[in-house]
Amino acid sequence: MAAEVRHYAIPAGPLSAGLAAYSLASGAQVIASPRLLTGKRAPEVRGAFDQNQALSRLLAGSGLTAVVGPRGVMMIQPAADAPGIQRPEPRPEAEPLPVAELVVTAERREGLAIQTPIALTRISGRELEALGLSGMDEVSRLAPGLSVAAASPATAGFSMRGITQASGDATREPRLSVFQDGAPASKERGAYFELFDVERIEVAKGPQSTLYGRSAMTGAINVIQRKARLGVASGHAALTAGDHDLASFDAALNVPLGDIAALRIAGVSRRRDGMVANLLGGTAQQSIATDAARISLHLEPGDRINADVLLNYERNQPTGAGMKSLTYTPTDPQTGAPIGDLGRRTGAALSAPDQHGVEHRLGLDRELASATALTRLDLGDGWRLAGLLSSRRFAADERQDADGMSLPVVRLLEQTRGTETNLEARIEYDAGRRWRAFVGFNAFAEHGTQRVPIVVDERLLLARIAGGLTDPAPSLAALTSPAFVAGQVQALAAGRGAAIDPAQAAAIAGRLKPGYLEINQNFSRTRSFDIFADVSFRPAPAWELSAGLRFSRDDKTSGVAPSNPEGASTLGTLLAALTATGEPRRRLLAQLAGDAPGGAPPYGLIFHPTAQGGTRVSEDLEDSGWSWRLVARHSPTPEISLYASYARGRRPTVLVAGAPSAPYGPARFGRAPAETVDSLEMGAKAELAGGRLRLDSALYAYAYEDFQTTRFEGGLLRTVNAGEARAAGGELEARLDLAPGAVAVATYGYNRARLAAGAMKGNHFRLAPDHKASIRLDLSRGVAGGTLAFRPSFTWQSEIFFSDDNDVPGLSRGLAPDVVQDERQGAYGLLDLTVSFTHPSGWTLTGFLRNALDTGYIVDAGFIGESYGFSASARGPGRRSGVTLSARF
């Protein structure tokens, strides 16, 4: 060990926490078996010592000693003369446990979880693998305050304590962000990714703008991936097979490259057939088709400098989300005969022909790629320089049957592209004394596009708007017969206080398009620069005061280019005519029927074109603002930490770009004011009963100003300032070591999040249950030839809604009214079971049962079809099972 002397201030307490604090202060990696540390306490270690001296004092009286392993790793073992202590059997690829269990980076610097004054859920990669979790939606069920709805990897919605990020529009700003090792993945279409070879996941709840930046107004999810390790040749591999033709293979290999470098390669390939039958004979929906890989390089050219470079690539090609109509029974389009029912768990009848009638595969094709470089330079005397440089790109094409019914009324292809570049540098100071701080800057650049070609059968949509589309739906031939369509034209006019004679109605009906094409395009470019600082001061050993401040400046450009490249919408022109009065109405109707010279303006249905049939129009915006946090933490004993905080989170001003209100009119630009959230939070963390019981609790209250949501008004999608919103709640996480080989983890969250002003006053936030709970057990026991483990897990949540308007009929603003409040999911629970056998040589055989009770539920509802008058939902997966054979070496 190096003879460098450092200052240590480790309080008396559980030995596991003492070793974690020692690892942070010394920079040494510590590996230990939890069985050796359970119930043991460490004395206070305070003063200037070298590593040997500090560790010897910490282990005094414990019956344990430290052995120096490869690359200076400190391995805790029973002392040779310590009676009654069994040496644990060695395990391949041993992890630094419990040090890794207790260290977090939620404050953008390493610290002990118990001393971090943030409501934090931490799930280790070891736990993810034991529970068989690979999706963020699965992880969210174990994290109070977090909800993730993943109908598709590219359209996943993230909600933190009620505030949701859910939009593919390139001009929208996120409210919470996902990070990979601190590198932002803020745009929704690229924020959901496969979890494999993960070290841990940290979910930091509450406003985190000061620590994480512009995209973390209500929280941050940081996925810390496993890095390459020096001096260790190791790896693991796992092969999974299950029902619905599930097949998965994932592996990782760590290879030393001399004394100063190491390489880690990890990958996963996962396949599963769809679980929602397509009753029209197409491919089953809700399949899995994911391939992902990562290369990690670790460099330590000297004792004071190290760097990690990570390259990630992922491709997703699943079939569609299986969106099924909540209103129309699946029927045979040719005969009108029912071929299914309205049950949410039965098959759907879906198709997606383009404007020329050519059928296409429903589903997603998305690519994600990122490169991240992390550097750390120890400047001595407690000073350190840390840097992060990242680049991220995604491209997603997703084809959807937007109406969710068997008739081809509305179908679309969403094409989103995004690039993000992030540079951050921090100077940190922490010498283990009364002060610690960091200061730095962040430069961020982003460019995004969204292009959505929408194809509409105007004859069928007319029937929906005019009331002629009944359930079950008649045959396609009946709905498109000239006499029926002409009658629907007259019925639509009569419903809007107008009269159209039969001849004119027949002429207009003949011009309705079976494949009207409308393209919505929007663009964004953002350049931001932040400066930030955070400082903590200990006025006394049991007290710590912290303050953080961040200033952000944005330069933005937003643009739109909507078009109808194959001509005007006849139905859109008819709706415009019926909205007008007097001579303008008469003239438009005559032009539609061909009874007047000249053509009608090129009206769209939802998106009217800009000048010259889709010219790109853009506008610029400059914005700046402040966010901050103030925290007081008190530790009455080393086992208990109490904190209170006030924080301001800020979502930057959004430059909203919208289609013109009339054909060839000016694009609509609006400045949605910067949303702000003021948060008051009190929390308590504890490690009791010799470290066997860990508690993490928080109470909070939020006040939002200028809360933005979207609604359809007058046939156009508009951003609406809902004014004020309020949220209040509490969270509790508990982990209890019941006995050797028996651990219980329980969580509960209460969150009352409501809009507080305007027409939606009193509504629930999207994806925000009032109550959410989970409990899981990890039970293991030595048996002949190995270790048997049983891990049941049960999660439960109360009712949720899938839009801020809560699907209230009076708030419906689509082309056709939505008169039924059915886009919601009642309370439900999910039971997962896992049984495994581990052999001492390192291989494990695991059997699993997901959703063991085969509970039915939906994960999302509404979608873009709602703007045309169609409600659809995507169901969650039912019961599924399989086995996994894995090995570590």
VENVEN-V552685 format. One record per residue. N is the residue number from 1. RES is the residue in three letters. PSI is psi in radians with two decimals (none if undefined). Layout:
n=(N N)
res=(RES RES)
psi=(PSI PSI)
This chain:
n=(1 2 3 4 5 6 7 8 9 10 11 12 13 14 15 16 17 18 19 20 21 22 23 24 25 26 27 28 29 30 31 32 33 34 35 36 37 38 39 40 41 42 43 44 45 46 47 48 49 50 51 52 53 54 55 56 57 58 59 60 61 62 63 64 65 66 67 68 69 70 71 72 73 74 75 76 77 78 79 80 81 82 83 84 85 86 87 88 89 90 91 92 93 94 95 96 97 98 99 100 101 102 103 104 105 106 107 108 109 110 111 112 113 114 115 116 117 118 119 120 121 122 123 124 125 126 127 128 129 130 131 132 133 134 135 136 137 138 139 140 141 142 143 144 145 146 147 148 149 150 151 152 153 154 155 156 157 158 159 160 161 162 163 164 165 166 167 168 169 170 171 172 173 174 175 176 177 178 179 180 181 182 183 184 185 186 187 188 189 190 191 192 193 194 195 196 197 198 199 200 201 202 203 204 205 206 207 208 209 210 211 212 213 214 215 216 217 218 219 220 221 222 223 224 225 226 227 228 229 230 231 232 233 234 235 236 237 238 239 240 241 242 243 244 245 246 247 248 249 250 251 252 253 254 255 256 257 258 259 260 261 262 263 264 265 266 267 268 269 270 271 272 273 274 275 276 277 278 279 280 281 282 283 284 285 286 287 288 289 290 291 292 293 294 295 296 297 298 299 300 301 302 303 304 305 306 307 308 309 310 311 312 313 314 315 316 317 318 319 320 321 322 323 324 325 326 327 328 329 330 331 332 333 334 335 336 337 338 339 340 341 342 343 344 345 346 347 348 349 350 351 352 353 354 355 356 357 358 359 360 361 362 363 364 365 366 367 368 369 370 371 372 373 374 375 376 377 378 379 380 381 382 383 384 385 386 387 388 389 390 391 392 393 394 395 396 397 398 399 400 401 402 403 404 405 406 407 408 409 410 411 412 413 414 415 416 417 418 419 420 421 422 423 424 425 426 427 428 429 430 431 432 433 434 435 436 437 438 439 440 441 442 443 444 445 446 447 448 449 450 451 452 453 454 455 456 457 458 459 460 461 462 463 464 465 466 467 468 469 470 471 472 473 474 475 476 477 478 479 480 481 482 483 484 485 486 487 488 489 490 491 492 493 494 495 496 497 498 499 500 501 502 503 504 505 506 507 508 509 510 511 512 513 514 515 516 517 518 519 520 521 522 523 524 525 526 527 528 529 530 531 532 533 534 535 536 537 538 539 540 541 542 543 544 545 546 547 548 549 550 551 552 553 554 555 556 557 558 559 560 561 562 563 564 565 566 567 568 569 570 571 572 573 574 575 576 577 578 579 580 581 582 583 584 585 586 587 588 589 590 591 592 593 594 595 596 597 598 599 600 601 602 603 604 605 606 607 608 609 610 611 612 613 614 615 616 617 618 619 620 621 622 623 624 625 626 627 628 629 630 631 632 633 634 635 636 637 638 639 640 641 642 643 644 645 646 647 648 649 650 651 652 653 654 655 656 657 658 659 660 661 662 663 664 665 666 667 668 669 670 671 672 673 674 675 676 677 678 679 680 681 682 683 684 685 686 687 688 689 690 691 692 693 694 695 696 697 698 699 700 701 702 703 704 705 706 707 708 709 710 711 712 713 714 715 716 717 718 719 720 721 722 723 724 725 726 727 728 729 730 731 732 733 734 735 736 737 738 739 740 741 742 743 744 745 746 747 748 749 750 751 752 753 754 755 756 757 758 759 760 761 762 763 764 765 766 767 768 769 770 771 772 773 774 775 776 777 778 779 780 781 782 783 784 785 786 787 788 789 790 791 792 793 794 795 796 797 798 799 800 801 802 803 804 805 806 807 808 809 810 811 812 813 814 815 816 817 818 819 820 821 822 823 824 825 826 827 828 829 830 831 832 833 834 835 836 837 838 839 840 841 842 843 844 845 846 847 848 849 850 851 852 853 854 855 856 857 858 859 860 861 862 863 864 865 866 867 868 869 870 871 872 873 874 875 876 877 878 879 880 881 882 883 884 885 886 887 888 889)
res=(MET ALA ALA GLU VAL ARG HIS TYR ALA ILE PRO ALA GLY PRO LEU SER ALA GLY LEU ALA ALA TYR SER LEU ALA SER GLY ALA GLN VAL ILE ALA SER PRO ARG LEU LEU THR GLY LYS ARG ALA PRO GLU VAL ARG GLY ALA PHE ASP GLN ASN GLN ALA LEU SER ARG LEU LEU ALA GLY SER GLY LEU THR ALA VAL VAL GLY PRO ARG GLY VAL MET MET ILE GLN PRO ALA ALA ASP ALA PRO GLY ILE GLN ARG PRO GLU PRO ARG PRO GLU ALA GLU PRO LEU PRO VAL ALA GLU LEU VAL VAL THR ALA GLU ARG ARG GLU GLY LEU ALA ILE GLN THR PRO ILE ALA LEU THR ARG ILE SER GLY ARG GLU LEU GLU ALA LEU GLY LEU SER GLY MET ASP GLU VAL SER ARG LEU ALA PRO GLY LEU SER VAL ALA ALA ALA SER PRO ALA THR ALA GLY PHE SER MET ARG GLY ILE THR GLN ALA SER GLY ASP ALA THR ARG GLU PRO ARG LEU SER VAL PHE GLN ASP GLY ALA PRO ALA SER LYS GLU ARG GLY ALA TYR PHE GLU LEU PHE ASP VAL GLU ARG ILE GLU VAL ALA LYS GLY PRO GLN SER THR LEU TYR GLY ARG SER ALA MET THR GLY ALA ILE ASN VAL ILE GLN ARG LYS ALA ARG LEU GLY VAL ALA SER GLY HIS ALA ALA LEU THR ALA GLY ASP HIS ASP LEU ALA SER PHE ASP ALA ALA LEU ASN VAL PRO LEU GLY ASP ILE ALA ALA LEU ARG ILE ALA GLY VAL SER ARG ARG ARG ASP GLY MET VAL ALA ASN LEU LEU GLY GLY THR ALA GLN GLN SER ILE ALA THR ASP ALA ALA ARG ILE SER LEU HIS LEU GLU PRO GLY ASP ARG ILE ASN ALA ASP VAL LEU LEU ASN TYR GLU ARG ASN GLN PRO THR GLY ALA GLY MET LYS SER LEU THR TYR THR PRO THR ASP PRO GLN THR GLY ALA PRO ILE GLY ASP LEU GLY ARG ARG THR GLY ALA ALA LEU SER ALA PRO ASP GLN HIS GLY VAL GLU HIS ARG LEU GLY LEU ASP ARG GLU LEU ALA SER ALA THR ALA LEU THR ARG LEU ASP LEU GLY ASP GLY TRP ARG LEU ALA GLY LEU LEU SER SER ARG ARG PHE ALA ALA ASP GLU ARG GLN ASP ALA ASP GLY MET SER LEU PRO VAL VAL ARG LEU LEU GLU GLN THR ARG GLY THR GLU THR ASN LEU GLU ALA ARG ILE GLU TYR ASP ALA GLY ARG ARG TRP ARG ALA PHE VAL GLY PHE ASN ALA PHE ALA GLU HIS GLY THR GLN ARG VAL PRO ILE VAL VAL ASP GLU ARG LEU LEU LEU ALA ARG ILE ALA GLY GLY LEU THR ASP PRO ALA PRO SER LEU ALA ALA LEU THR SER PRO ALA PHE VAL ALA GLY GLN VAL GLN ALA LEU ALA ALA GLY ARG GLY ALA ALA ILE ASP PRO ALA GLN ALA ALA ALA ILE ALA GLY ARG LEU LYS PRO GLY TYR LEU GLU ILE ASN GLN ASN PHE SER ARG THR ARG SER PHE ASP ILE PHE ALA ASP VAL SER PHE ARG PRO ALA PRO ALA TRP GLU LEU SER ALA GLY LEU ARG PHE SER ARG ASP ASP LYS THR SER GLY VAL ALA PRO SER ASN PRO GLU GLY ALA SER THR LEU GLY THR LEU LEU ALA ALA LEU THR ALA THR GLY GLU PRO ARG ARG ARG LEU LEU ALA GLN LEU ALA GLY ASP ALA PRO GLY GLY ALA PRO PRO TYR GLY LEU ILE PHE HIS PRO THR ALA GLN GLY GLY THR ARG VAL SER GLU ASP LEU GLU ASP SER GLY TRP SER TRP ARG LEU VAL ALA ARG HIS SER PRO THR PRO GLU ILE SER LEU TYR ALA SER TYR ALA ARG GLY ARG ARG PRO THR VAL LEU VAL ALA GLY ALA PRO SER ALA PRO TYR GLY PRO ALA ARG PHE GLY ARG ALA PRO ALA GLU THR VAL ASP SER LEU GLU MET GLY ALA LYS ALA GLU LEU ALA GLY GLY ARG LEU ARG LEU ASP SER ALA LEU TYR ALA TYR ALA TYR GLU ASP PHE GLN THR THR ARG PHE GLU GLY GLY LEU LEU ARG THR VAL ASN ALA GLY GLU ALA ARG ALA ALA GLY GLY GLU LEU GLU ALA ARG LEU ASP LEU ALA PRO GLY ALA VAL ALA VAL ALA THR TYR GLY TYR ASN ARG ALA ARG LEU ALA ALA GLY ALA MET LYS GLY ASN HIS PHE ARG LEU ALA PRO ASP HIS LYS ALA SER ILE ARG LEU ASP LEU SER ARG GLY VAL ALA GLY GLY THR LEU ALA PHE ARG PRO SER PHE THR TRP GLN SER GLU ILE PHE PHE SER ASP ASP ASN ASP VAL PRO GLY LEU SER ARG GLY LEU ALA PRO ASP VAL VAL GLN ASP GLU ARG GLN GLY ALA TYR GLY LEU LEU ASP LEU THR VAL SER PHE THR HIS PRO SER GLY TRP THR LEU THR GLY PHE LEU ARG ASN ALA LEU ASP THR GLY TYR ILE VAL ASP ALA GLY PHE ILE GLY GLU SER TYR GLY PHE SER ALA SER ALA ARG GLY PRO GLY ARG ARG SER GLY VAL THR LEU SER ALA ARG PHE)
psi=(2.59 2.63 0.24 2.35 2.28 2.85 2.27 2.44 1.24 2.02 2.79 2.55 -2.87 2.45 -0.60 -0.77 -0.63 -0.73 -0.65 -0.76 -0.66 -0.74 -0.71 -0.75 -0.60 -0.41 0.06 2.53 2.32 2.28 2.29 2.69 2.37 -0.47 -0.49 -0.47 -0.36 2.20 -0.07 2.59 2.74 2.56 2.94 2.41 1.91 2.24 -3.00 2.09 2.83 3.09 -0.75 -0.84 -0.79 -0.77 -0.65 -0.76 -0.67 -0.64 -0.01 2.23 0.01 -0.24 0.23 2.78 2.94 2.35 2.30 2.11 -2.87 2.47 0.48 0.22 2.31 1.97 2.08 2.19 2.82 2.44 2.60 -0.56 0.30 1.97 2.62 0.15 2.10 2.41 2.21 2.58 2.41 2.53 2.47 2.53 0.94 2.42 2.65 1.58 2.26 0.13 -0.85 -0.46 -0.47 -0.25 2.34 2.91 0.46 -0.49 0.34 0.42 2.67 2.42 2.92 2.46 -0.71 -0.41 0.12 1.97 0.99 2.45 1.97 2.26 2.20 2.20 2.13 2.75 -0.59 -0.71 -0.69 -0.78 -0.70 -0.63 -0.15 0.59 2.30 -0.01 2.56 -0.51 -0.64 -0.73 -0.67 -0.45 -0.35 -0.01 1.86 2.42 -0.23 2.32 2.36 2.08 1.98 1.30 -0.47 2.60 -0.46 -0.17 0.44 2.40 2.29 2.30 2.22 1.97 0.65 -0.44 2.25 2.53 2.00 1.35 2.36 -0.07 2.22 -0.40 -0.15 2.60 2.40 2.72 -0.41 2.79 2.65 2.43 2.55 1.86 0.73 -0.15 2.23 2.51 1.21 -0.54 2.33 -0.72 -0.23 0.23 -0.34 2.16 2.88 2.44 1.91 2.57 0.93 2.41 -0.81 2.86 2.28 2.15 1.81 2.01 2.64 2.89 2.15 0.38 -0.66 -0.72 -0.67 -0.25 -2.88 -0.43 0.24 0.85 -0.64 0.03 3.06 2.50 2.00 2.05 1.95 2.01 2.70 2.34 2.88 2.55 2.38 2.58 0.19 2.07 1.92 3.04 -3.12 2.80 2.58 2.38 2.22 2.43 2.53 -3.04 2.99 0.53 0.69 2.29 2.24 2.48 2.22 2.62 2.78 2.54 2.22 2.17 2.13 2.49 1.36 -2.73 -0.26 0.03 2.72 2.63 2.39 2.26 2.24 2.62 2.87 2.49 2.18 2.31 2.48 2.42 2.80 2.64 -0.03 1.92 2.43 1.91 -0.19 0.08 -0.01 -3.10 2.44 2.50 2.93 0.80 3.06 2.29 1.60 2.34 2.29 2.60 2.70 2.43 2.22 2.27 2.21 2.34 2.35 1.36 -0.23 3.01 -0.40 0.00 2.44 2.79 2.61 2.36 2.22 2.26 2.16 2.47 2.43 2.47 2.32 2.26 0.87 2.84 3.10 3.06 -0.14 0.70 2.12 2.38 2.39 -0.07 -0.63 2.17 2.40 2.27 2.88 2.05 -0.46 -0.56 -0.38 0.04 2.36 2.41 0.14 -2.82 3.14 0.07 2.44 -0.26 0.03 3.08 2.77 2.71 1.81 2.58 2.85 1.15 2.58 -2.97 -0.25 0.11 0.14 2.20 2.54 2.75 2.26 2.45 -2.93 2.52 1.87 2.46 2.37 2.42 2.43 2.68 2.29 2.36 2.22 2.26 2.57 2.24 2.06 2.00 -0.10 2.75 0.57 -0.02 2.46 2.54 2.21 2.43 2.65 2.26 2.21 2.65 2.38 2.39 2.55 2.64 2.13 2.24 2.10 2.11 2.28 2.55 1.65 -0.42 -0.34 0.21 3.04 -0.47 2.47 1.26 -1.01 2.18 2.68 2.86 1.98 2.18 1.98 2.51 2.54 2.52 2.46 2.30 2.31 2.30 2.22 2.45 2.40 2.47 2.16 2.59 2.17 1.74 0.23 0.23 -2.59 -0.46 2.52 2.61 2.87 2.69 2.53 -3.00 2.80 2.30 2.27 2.36 2.39 2.47 2.30 2.65 2.60 2.20 2.15 1.65 2.21 2.21 2.26 2.32 1.80 -0.50 -0.75 -0.68 -0.65 -0.75 -0.65 -0.75 -0.69 -0.19 0.11 -0.11 1.77 3.03 2.21 2.65 2.43 3.09 2.79 -0.66 -0.72 -0.70 -0.37 0.16 2.48 -0.71 -0.74 -0.77 -0.72 -0.70 -0.63 -0.60 -0.80 -0.67 -0.69 -0.78 -0.75 -0.64 -0.28 0.38 0.49 2.82 2.31 2.26 2.76 -0.70 -0.80 -0.68 -0.72 -0.68 -0.75 -0.72 -0.64 -0.30 -0.13 2.45 2.30 -0.29 1.04 2.30 2.24 2.33 2.13 2.19 2.37 2.72 2.73 2.62 2.27 2.35 2.15 2.68 2.21 2.56 2.51 2.75 2.57 2.31 2.48 2.45 2.35 1.70 -0.35 2.79 -0.53 -0.01 2.55 2.29 2.32 2.58 2.41 2.61 2.40 2.34 2.30 2.40 2.29 2.47 2.09 2.63 2.23 2.52 2.80 2.74 1.07 2.61 2.79 1.45 -0.32 0.41 2.96 2.79 2.09 -0.75 -0.70 -0.68 -0.68 -0.76 -0.66 -0.70 -0.72 -0.32 -0.53 3.06 2.85 -2.42 -0.73 -0.69 -0.84 -0.73 -0.77 -0.74 -0.68 -0.70 -0.68 -0.69 -0.09 0.33 0.02 2.58 2.73 2.76 2.71 2.72 2.70 1.25 2.56 3.11 -0.98 -0.66 1.88 2.57 2.64 3.09 2.57 0.55 0.50 0.53 2.42 2.23 2.32 2.89 2.70 2.76 2.42 2.41 2.59 2.77 3.03 2.58 2.74 2.96 2.54 2.23 2.42 2.27 2.41 2.31 1.62 -0.49 2.85 -0.33 -0.13 2.36 2.18 2.48 2.74 2.47 2.62 2.23 2.57 2.09 2.65 2.25 2.16 2.75 2.38 2.23 1.69 2.25 2.16 2.77 2.75 2.72 -0.28 2.73 2.36 0.22 3.10 2.47 2.61 2.05 2.37 2.64 1.81 2.04 2.66 2.18 2.47 2.58 2.23 2.22 2.29 2.26 2.44 2.42 2.80 2.33 2.50 2.60 1.81 3.02 0.85 0.49 0.00 -0.40 2.12 2.27 2.48 1.99 2.71 2.53 2.44 2.77 2.30 2.59 2.08 2.47 2.48 0.77 2.23 2.45 3.11 2.53 2.73 2.11 2.20 0.53 0.05 2.48 2.13 2.56 2.25 2.32 1.87 0.01 -2.07 2.66 2.69 2.57 2.47 2.56 -2.97 2.71 2.56 2.29 2.34 2.40 2.16 2.17 1.73 -0.68 2.95 2.16 0.25 1.99 2.39 2.38 2.23 2.52 2.66 2.41 2.34 2.25 1.91 1.65 2.11 2.56 2.50 0.14 2.84 -2.90 -0.42 0.28 2.29 -0.16 2.60 2.63 2.70 2.39 0.56 1.59 2.55 -0.61 2.50 2.35 2.74 2.69 2.40 2.62 2.55 1.76 2.10 2.62 2.43 2.31 3.09 2.05 0.06 -2.67 2.29 2.31 2.49 2.20 1.56 2.61 2.29 2.25 2.57 2.52 2.71 -3.03 2.47 2.73 2.76 0.17 2.72 -0.41 -0.01 0.37 0.53 2.18 -0.66 -0.27 0.03 2.30 0.43 3.08 -0.53 2.48 2.52 1.86 0.06 2.26 1.50 -0.01 1.23 2.83 2.19 3.08 2.49 2.80 2.65 2.31 2.19 2.49 2.39 2.31 2.33 2.68 2.19 2.22 2.55 -0.41 -0.19 -0.10 2.63 2.37 2.15 2.33 2.44 2.66 1.95 2.47 1.00 -0.52 0.05 0.82 2.38 2.36 2.84 2.60 -0.32 2.80 2.83 -1.50 -3.13 -0.39 -0.37 -0.54 -0.33 -0.02 0.27 2.28 2.34 2.79 2.74 2.19 2.75 2.75 2.52 -2.77 2.44 2.67 2.88 -3.12 2.61 2.30 2.08 2.79 2.52 2.52 none)
